[in-house]
Amino acid sequence: MKNLNLSLILFSALIIFAGCNSSKNISDSSSGAVTSPEAAKNLTPAASKSEKFRQPGTNSFTLIAIPDTQGYVDFFAQTEHKKSFPCNQYLMNNRQMAFIAQNSVKNGGDFACAIHLGDFVNEGSWFKYEWKKADEALSYLDGQIPLISVIGNHDYDNHYKMIAGRADWLKGSKMFNKYFGANSKYYKDKEWYGGSSENGLNNWIIFEGAGRQFLVIGFEVEPSAATLAWAQSVIDSHPDLPVIVATHSYLDVSDDESGQGRFLGRHYREDGLAPKEIHENFILKNKNIFMVLCAHASSGDNSENSRIDTNEAGYPVYTLLSDFQTRNHIIEDRYPEYKGKKRWCGDGWLRLMNFDFNSKQIHVETWSTEYEKFETDEDSDFYLPISWDWEERFSK
């Protein structure tokens, strides 16, 4: 994390994991992980060990961000389709979701909510197989933990046409709405689900962590002015709740002239707004919004960034980017004999955010369910203060 002007507390011991050919620093977990890299295809939440990843605290909880999982379900990254490929990458995605479910509050852990940041699939509506495998993975979370999913650019039906230069703008959400939209099994009859915009691509939930309620609003890619008006009505209806906004495309891995994460431009939606417009005209105008989570942008191991801004009410707003899709060291580490083309996957990395109200800070962490390791460089392991007056900030 660059130029945050905050005190960042890092682990004192940094251990380079010999099996991962990466520039990132990775350390051993302080507690046993629940899932194993050798976990089988039929691993289920019920198969969890008694030892949890993190024991639940009386005044803390963990929020999980799941970025860009399209590489795991990539049609061409599966032995069952390409015999020369060394594994079925979709099993890594299954293991991620099983890990989250096994450590949910419902199952005795401290994971209070999961946010999928979009790009479930790689090729839009082209390969039905990818949607089925993405659904298979996310099904581990159904009924196990409050969940919200946002659509990524790869999830629009015509994404493959846009990549081929046969479309100027992203359109169509038939497949996303079928599997992960407002009327899908993931939201039906869930007490924590709030509702959605008319097109089903923007939704909201309320989850509870450490005895506090939080409102999460999920945006489609480059939401329109009408969508922001819808979201404003949701916030206005819940004036006393802290708000987290989740969207797919927002920050880049590069920095702006101030040394903070640079806002991406508008590239995908004809009626959409650029992230900077959303930031200035919506995020900073709502004092209840304290965090924005996004994905989409990465380059090799460079897959995290952030910025801290002050909103119009004088409170900090944390914007965190995580997107591990371009990491694929696991193939060379696990299958050194394979000399063919590697496909992107993500190496099992997830973004964890532990809210501790005793220490009044959020510990942002990065964990791989494949390596069973933390990553501990300054972009991957840091603290954010939440020492503001909660009653004052989150009130009418």
C-alpha positions as CSV (number, residue, x, y, z in Angstrom):
1,M,0.0,0.0,0.0
2,K,1.4,3.3,-1.1
3,N,1.4,6.7,0.7
4,L,-1.6,6.0,3.0
5,N,-0.3,8.4,5.6
6,L,-1.4,5.8,8.2
7,S,0.6,3.6,10.6
8,L,0.9,0.2,8.9
9,I,1.8,-2.6,11.3
10,L,3.4,-5.5,9.5
11,F,4.4,-9.0,10.7
12,S,8.0,-9.0,12.0
13,A,9.0,-12.2,10.3
14,L,8.7,-12.5,6.6
15,I,9.3,-16.0,5.1
16,I,9.7,-16.6,1.5
17,F,7.8,-19.7,0.4
18,A,10.3,-21.8,-1.5
19,G,7.7,-23.5,-3.7
20,C,6.2,-20.3,-5.1
21,N,8.2,-18.5,-7.8
22,S,6.9,-15.1,-6.8
23,S,8.2,-11.7,-5.8
24,K,5.6,-11.6,-3.0
25,N,6.4,-12.4,0.6
26,I,4.5,-15.3,2.1
27,S,4.4,-16.5,5.7
28,D,3.1,-19.5,7.6
29,S,-0.4,-19.3,9.1
30,S,-0.5,-19.0,12.8
31,S,-3.3,-21.5,12.9
32,G,-4.2,-24.7,10.9
33,A,-6.0,-24.2,7.6
34,V,-9.2,-26.1,7.1
35,T,-8.8,-27.1,3.5
36,S,-6.0,-29.0,1.8
37,P,-4.5,-28.6,-1.7
38,E,-5.2,-32.3,-2.1
39,A,-8.9,-31.9,-1.2
40,A,-11.1,-34.0,-3.4
41,K,-13.8,-32.9,-5.8
42,N,-16.6,-33.8,-3.4
43,L,-15.2,-31.7,-0.5
44,T,-18.2,-30.3,1.3
45,P,-18.6,-27.8,4.2
46,A,-19.7,-30.7,6.4
47,A,-16.2,-32.2,6.0
48,S,-14.5,-29.4,7.9
49,K,-12.0,-30.0,10.6
50,S,-12.8,-29.1,14.2
51,E,-10.0,-26.6,14.2
52,K,-11.1,-23.3,12.6
53,F,-8.9,-20.9,10.6
54,R,-9.6,-18.2,13.2
55,Q,-11.5,-18.6,16.4
56,P,-14.5,-16.2,16.7
57,G,-14.0,-13.2,19.0
58,T,-16.6,-11.5,21.1
59,N,-16.0,-8.2,19.4
60,S,-14.6,-9.0,16.0
61,F,-15.4,-10.7,12.7
62,T,-13.9,-11.3,9.2
63,L,-15.2,-10.1,5.9
64,I,-14.1,-12.0,2.8
65,A,-13.6,-10.6,-0.7
66,I,-13.5,-13.1,-3.6
67,P,-12.0,-11.5,-6.7
68,D,-11.9,-12.6,-10.4
69,T,-12.3,-16.4,-10.3
70,Q,-12.8,-16.8,-14.0
71,G,-9.4,-18.5,-14.5
72,Y,-10.4,-21.4,-12.3
73,V,-13.4,-22.3,-14.5
74,D,-11.7,-21.4,-17.9
75,F,-12.8,-24.1,-20.4
76,F,-9.3,-24.6,-21.6
77,A,-7.8,-25.0,-18.1
78,Q,-9.3,-28.4,-17.3
79,T,-7.8,-31.8,-17.9
80,E,-11.3,-33.1,-18.8
81,H,-11.3,-30.8,-21.9
82,K,-7.6,-30.7,-22.7
83,K,-5.9,-33.9,-21.8
84,S,-2.4,-32.4,-21.9
85,F,-3.3,-29.8,-19.2
86,P,-2.1,-31.1,-15.8
87,C,-5.2,-30.5,-13.7
88,N,-8.8,-29.4,-13.4
89,Q,-8.4,-25.8,-12.2
90,Y,-12.0,-25.5,-11.2
91,L,-11.2,-27.6,-8.1
92,M,-9.1,-24.7,-6.8
93,N,-12.3,-22.5,-6.9
94,N,-14.2,-25.3,-5.1
95,R,-11.6,-25.4,-2.3
96,Q,-11.8,-21.6,-1.9
97,M,-15.5,-21.7,-1.4
98,A,-15.4,-24.7,0.9
99,F,-12.8,-22.9,3.0
100,I,-15.1,-19.9,3.4
101,A,-18.2,-22.0,4.2
102,Q,-16.3,-24.1,6.7
103,N,-15.2,-21.0,8.6
104,S,-18.5,-19.0,8.5
105,V,-20.1,-17.8,11.7
106,K,-22.9,-20.4,11.1
107,N,-20.3,-23.2,11.1
108,G,-18.4,-21.9,14.2
109,G,-15.9,-19.6,12.6
110,D,-15.7,-15.8,12.3
111,F,-16.4,-15.2,8.6
112,A,-19.5,-13.0,8.7
113,C,-20.0,-12.2,5.0
114,A,-18.6,-13.0,1.6
115,I,-18.4,-10.6,-1.4
116,H,-17.8,-12.0,-4.9
117,L,-16.3,-9.1,-6.9
118,G,-17.2,-10.4,-10.3
119,D,-15.8,-12.2,-13.3
120,F,-17.2,-15.6,-12.5
121,V,-16.5,-16.8,-16.0
122,N,-14.0,-16.1,-18.8
123,E,-16.0,-15.9,-22.0
124,G,-19.4,-14.4,-21.3
125,S,-22.2,-16.6,-22.5
126,W,-19.9,-18.6,-24.9
127,F,-19.2,-21.6,-22.7
128,K,-22.1,-22.9,-20.6
129,Y,-19.6,-25.2,-18.9
130,E,-17.9,-22.2,-17.2
131,W,-21.2,-21.0,-15.7
132,K,-22.0,-24.5,-14.4
133,K,-18.6,-24.8,-12.8
134,A,-18.8,-21.3,-11.3
135,D,-22.2,-22.2,-9.8
136,E,-20.8,-25.5,-8.5
137,A,-18.2,-23.5,-6.6
138,L,-20.4,-20.8,-5.2
139,S,-22.9,-23.4,-4.1
140,Y,-20.7,-24.2,-1.2
141,L,-21.7,-20.8,0.2
142,D,-25.4,-21.1,-0.3
143,G,-27.1,-21.1,3.1
144,Q,-23.8,-21.0,4.9
145,I,-22.9,-17.2,5.0
146,P,-24.5,-13.9,3.9
147,L,-23.3,-13.4,0.3
148,I,-23.4,-10.7,-2.3
149,S,-22.1,-11.1,-5.9
150,V,-21.5,-8.4,-8.5
151,I,-21.3,-8.8,-12.3
152,G,-17.8,-8.5,-13.9
153,N,-17.1,-7.4,-17.5
154,H,-16.4,-11.1,-18.4
155,D,-19.9,-12.0,-17.1
156,Y,-21.8,-10.0,-19.7
157,D,-23.3,-12.2,-22.4
158,N,-21.5,-10.4,-25.3
159,H,-18.1,-10.2,-23.7
160,Y,-16.5,-12.5,-26.2
161,K,-17.9,-10.3,-29.0
162,M,-16.4,-7.1,-27.5
163,I,-13.0,-8.8,-27.1
164,A,-13.2,-9.8,-30.8
165,G,-14.1,-6.2,-31.8
166,R,-17.6,-7.1,-32.8
167,A,-19.3,-5.0,-30.1
168,D,-18.6,-1.5,-28.7
169,W,-20.3,-1.9,-25.3
170,L,-21.0,-4.7,-22.9
171,K,-24.6,-5.9,-23.1
172,G,-26.8,-8.8,-21.9
173,S,-27.0,-10.4,-18.5
174,K,-29.1,-13.5,-19.2
175,M,-26.5,-16.0,-17.9
176,F,-25.5,-13.9,-14.9
177,N,-29.1,-13.4,-13.8
178,K,-29.8,-17.1,-14.3
179,Y,-27.1,-18.2,-12.0
180,F,-26.2,-15.4,-9.7
181,G,-28.8,-12.7,-10.1
182,A,-31.5,-11.3,-7.8
183,N,-33.8,-14.3,-8.4
184,S,-31.2,-17.0,-8.0
185,K,-31.0,-19.5,-5.2
186,Y,-28.4,-17.5,-3.5
187,Y,-30.8,-14.8,-2.5
188,K,-34.2,-16.5,-2.5
189,D,-35.7,-16.6,1.0
190,K,-32.5,-15.3,2.6
191,E,-33.4,-13.1,5.6
192,W,-30.3,-10.9,5.0
193,Y,-31.1,-10.1,1.4
194,G,-32.5,-6.6,0.8
195,G,-33.4,-6.3,-2.9
196,S,-32.2,-5.3,-6.3
197,S,-32.5,-2.6,-9.0
198,E,-34.9,-3.2,-11.9
199,N,-32.4,-5.1,-14.1
200,G,-31.3,-7.3,-11.2
201,L,-27.6,-6.4,-11.6
202,N,-27.4,-4.1,-8.5
203,N,-28.4,-5.4,-5.1
204,W,-28.0,-5.0,-1.4
205,I,-27.8,-7.1,1.7
206,I,-27.5,-6.5,5.5
207,F,-25.2,-8.7,7.5
208,E,-24.3,-8.7,11.1
209,G,-20.8,-8.8,12.5
210,A,-19.7,-8.4,16.2
211,G,-23.3,-7.3,17.1
212,R,-23.3,-4.6,14.5
213,Q,-25.3,-4.4,11.2
214,F,-23.6,-3.5,7.9
215,L,-25.2,-2.5,4.6
216,V,-23.5,-3.8,1.4
217,I,-24.4,-2.4,-2.0
218,G,-23.3,-4.3,-5.1
219,F,-22.9,-2.4,-8.3
220,E,-22.8,-3.6,-11.9
221,V,-19.8,-2.6,-14.0
222,E,-19.7,1.2,-14.5
223,P,-23.2,1.9,-13.0
224,S,-25.4,4.5,-14.6
225,A,-26.7,7.7,-13.0
226,A,-30.1,6.0,-12.5
227,T,-28.4,3.2,-10.6
228,L,-26.7,5.6,-8.3
229,A,-30.1,7.2,-7.6
230,W,-31.4,3.7,-6.8
231,A,-28.5,3.1,-4.4
232,Q,-29.0,6.5,-2.8
233,S,-32.6,5.6,-2.0
234,V,-31.3,2.4,-0.3
235,I,-28.8,4.3,1.8
236,D,-31.4,7.0,2.7
237,S,-33.7,4.2,3.9
238,H,-30.9,2.9,6.3
239,P,-29.4,6.1,7.6
240,D,-27.9,4.5,10.7
241,L,-26.0,1.7,9.0
242,P,-22.3,1.6,7.9
243,V,-22.1,1.1,4.1
244,I,-19.7,-1.0,2.0
245,V,-19.8,-0.6,-1.7
246,A,-18.7,-3.5,-4.0
247,T,-18.1,-3.2,-7.7
248,H,-15.9,-4.9,-10.2
249,S,-14.0,-2.3,-12.2
250,Y,-12.9,0.8,-10.2
251,L,-9.2,1.1,-9.4
252,D,-6.0,0.2,-11.3
253,V,-2.9,-1.4,-10.0
254,S,-1.0,1.8,-11.1
255,D,-1.0,5.0,-9.0
256,D,-2.1,8.5,-9.8
257,E,0.0,11.6,-9.3
258,S,-0.7,11.6,-5.6
259,G,0.7,8.1,-5.1
260,Q,-2.7,6.5,-4.5
261,G,-4.5,4.0,-6.6
262,R,-5.6,5.4,-9.9
263,F,-9.2,5.3,-11.0
264,L,-9.9,3.4,-14.1
265,G,-11.7,5.0,-17.0
266,R,-15.0,4.2,-18.6
267,H,-14.6,1.4,-21.1
268,Y,-17.5,-1.0,-21.0
269,R,-21.0,0.5,-20.6
270,E,-22.6,3.0,-23.0
271,D,-24.7,4.6,-20.3
272,G,-22.2,4.0,-17.5
273,L,-20.2,6.4,-15.4
274,A,-16.5,6.4,-14.9
275,P,-15.2,5.3,-11.5
276,K,-13.9,8.8,-10.7
277,E,-17.4,10.2,-11.3
278,I,-18.9,7.6,-9.0
279,H,-16.3,8.4,-6.4
280,E,-16.8,12.2,-6.5
281,N,-20.6,12.3,-7.0
282,F,-21.7,9.4,-4.9
283,I,-19.1,7.8,-2.6
284,L,-17.7,11.0,-1.1
285,K,-21.1,12.6,-0.6
286,N,-22.3,9.8,1.6
287,K,-20.7,9.8,5.1
288,N,-22.0,6.3,5.8
289,I,-19.9,4.8,3.0
290,F,-16.6,3.9,4.6
291,M,-15.3,1.2,2.3
292,V,-15.2,0.4,-1.5
293,L,-14.1,-3.1,-2.6
294,C,-13.1,-3.8,-6.3
295,A,-11.2,-6.2,-8.5
296,H,-10.6,-6.5,-12.3
297,A,-7.1,-5.0,-12.6
298,S,-3.9,-7.0,-12.2
299,S,-0.6,-7.6,-14.0
300,G,1.4,-10.7,-13.0
301,D,1.9,-10.6,-9.3
302,N,1.0,-6.9,-9.2
303,S,-2.6,-7.5,-8.1
304,E,-3.4,-5.2,-5.2
305,N,-3.8,-1.4,-4.6
306,S,-5.7,1.0,-2.5
307,R,-6.4,4.6,-1.7
308,I,-7.7,6.6,1.3
309,D,-9.8,9.6,0.7
310,T,-11.7,12.0,3.0
311,N,-15.4,12.4,2.3
312,E,-17.4,15.6,2.5
313,A,-18.2,15.0,6.1
314,G,-14.5,14.7,7.0
315,Y,-14.4,10.9,7.5
316,P,-12.0,8.5,5.8
317,V,-13.1,6.2,2.9
318,Y,-11.0,3.1,2.2
319,T,-10.9,1.8,-1.4
320,L,-9.2,-1.6,-1.7
321,L,-8.4,-3.4,-5.0
322,S,-7.6,-7.1,-5.1
323,D,-7.4,-9.3,-8.2
324,F,-5.2,-12.4,-8.3
325,Q,-6.3,-13.8,-11.6
326,T,-2.9,-13.3,-13.3
327,R,-1.0,-15.4,-10.8
328,N,-0.4,-18.9,-11.9
329,H,2.6,-20.2,-10.0
330,I,0.7,-23.1,-8.7
331,I,1.0,-25.0,-12.0
332,E,4.8,-24.8,-12.2
333,D,5.1,-25.5,-8.5
334,R,2.8,-28.5,-8.4
335,Y,3.4,-29.9,-11.9
336,P,7.0,-29.1,-12.8
337,E,7.0,-31.7,-15.5
338,Y,4.3,-29.7,-17.4
339,K,5.8,-27.6,-20.2
340,G,2.7,-26.5,-22.0
341,K,0.9,-23.2,-21.9
342,K,-0.1,-22.1,-18.4
343,R,-3.6,-20.6,-17.9
344,W,-4.3,-17.9,-15.5
345,C,-5.9,-19.1,-12.2
346,G,-5.3,-17.1,-9.1
347,D,-3.3,-19.5,-6.9
348,G,-6.1,-19.7,-4.4
349,W,-5.6,-16.1,-3.0
350,L,-8.4,-14.4,-1.1
351,R,-8.7,-11.0,0.6
352,L,-9.6,-11.2,4.3
353,M,-10.6,-8.2,6.4
354,N,-10.7,-8.8,10.2
355,F,-12.7,-6.1,12.0
356,D,-11.6,-5.8,15.6
357,F,-13.6,-3.3,17.6
358,N,-11.4,-3.7,20.7
359,S,-8.3,-2.4,18.9
360,K,-10.5,-0.2,16.6
361,Q,-8.9,-1.4,13.4
362,I,-9.3,-3.6,10.4
363,H,-6.5,-6.1,9.7
364,V,-6.4,-6.6,5.9
365,E,-4.8,-9.9,5.0
366,T,-4.2,-12.1,2.0
367,W,-4.5,-15.9,2.2
368,S,-4.1,-18.7,-0.3
369,T,-6.2,-21.8,0.1
370,E,-3.7,-23.6,-2.2
371,Y,-0.4,-22.7,-0.6
372,E,-2.1,-22.4,2.9
373,K,0.0,-19.3,3.5
374,F,-0.4,-15.6,4.2
375,E,1.2,-13.0,1.9
376,T,2.8,-10.4,4.0
377,D,4.2,-7.5,1.9
378,E,2.8,-4.0,2.5
379,D,0.0,-4.3,-0.2
380,S,-1.2,-7.6,1.3
381,D,-1.0,-7.2,5.1
382,F,-1.8,-3.9,6.7
383,Y,-4.1,-2.2,9.2
384,L,-6.8,0.5,8.8
385,P,-8.1,2.4,11.7
386,I,-11.9,2.5,12.5
387,S,-11.6,4.8,15.5
388,W,-14.3,7.2,14.5
389,D,-17.4,7.8,16.6
390,W,-19.7,5.2,15.2
391,E,-22.9,6.7,16.5
392,E,-22.0,10.1,15.1
393,R,-20.8,8.9,11.7
394,F,-23.7,6.4,11.1
395,S,-26.7,8.4,12.0
396,K,-29.3,10.6,10.3
